[in-house]
Each structure stands twice: as structure tokens, then as C-alpha cells.
Amino acid sequence: MNELKLDIQIDKDTAIGRYTNLALIAHTKNEFILDFALLQPQGGALVVSRIITSPQHAKALLRSLAENVARYEETFGPIPEPVAENQA
């Protein structure tokens, strides 16, 4: 199989990134909507980025994220699951 070489460009503002600690996911028949938000200590959340993508790309993203989490855990150990506030 030939490996695809992709030249990816990124502007300075995008490269800085955005911190997020909450993800909200919705879908229609033709697209997935991923809202990444900052849950604020005083309450409420601010969406800092929205991604709209196809179901096919969402499934590929899910697979890639699972593979990357597995590799992370092989290197650094298990990632603890978050504890619900009412269970703490």
C-alpha cells in the first residue's frame, strides 16, 4: 500500500489551540456536530469550537481516537475515568 503524503498547513491562531473540558455531540442523518466547551467553575459553559463533519468522518475519528488512547495508555498507564460529582 502506498503511503499518502499530506502537506498540512496551520495558521498561528489555530496552532495555539483551545482548552476544552466538555464535549457535546449531536447528529442529524447527514452530519455530526461536535461542540467543544469550557465548563466554568462559576457555572455555565462556553463553546470554544464547533466541528461539523460527515458520519463517515465521525466514525473514522472515533477509531483514530480509540487507537491513540490505547497507545497513550501503553506508554503512560491507564487514564482514570472521571468520577460523577454525585458519586464523589
N, C-alpha and C positions, 0 to 999 in steps of 0.2 A: 504494500500500500504506500502511495506517495504521501509524504507529509506536506500539508498545506502551510505555506509561509504567509503570515498575515502581518502587514505593517500597521500597527495600531498607534494612532495619534491621540494625545490628550492635552487639553488646554490647562493652564496653570490653576484656574479656579476649580475645575473638576478634579485635578490631581490632588488638591488639598483634602478633598473628601468631606463627608458629613458624618458626625457621630449619630448613631441611632440605637435606641434600646427598646423599640417596639415596632412590630411589623403587622400591618393589617392587610389581609388578602381577600379579594373579591374576584368574581369571574362572571362573564357572560358566555354565550355559546362560542363566540369568536375571539375572546381575549381574556387575559388575566390582568388584574390591576393590583400592583404591589405598592402600598403606601408605607414608607419608612418614616417613623416619627420619633420625636424626643419626648419621652414621658417626663414631665417636670415635677419636682418634689412638692411644689405648692398645689399640684393638681392640674389636670388637663394635659393635653399632648399637642405638639406642633408637628405637622407633617413637614419633613425637610426634603423629601424626594419622592417622586411618583414614577413608577415604571409601568408601562402598558406593553404587553407582549402577547404573542400568539400562544395557544395551548401547546403547540409542538415545542416552542422555545421554553415555555414554563417547565415542561417535562424534562427537557434536556438540562435546564438549570437545576432542577431537583436532583437529578442523577449526579451532576457535577458537584453540587454542594455536598451530597452524601459521601462521594468519593473523597473530597477534600477534608471533611470532618474525620473520616476514618484515618486518613494519612496524618492529620494533626494529632489524633489520639494515639496513633502508633509511636509518634515522636515524643509527645508531651504528657501522655497519660489521659485517662478518661476526663471528659468535660462533665462537671456535675450538672444535673438537671436543676432548673430553678424550682424553688420551694414556693408554693402558693402562700400568700400572706395569711390566709385563714388556717394554714397548717403549721405555720411557724410558731 
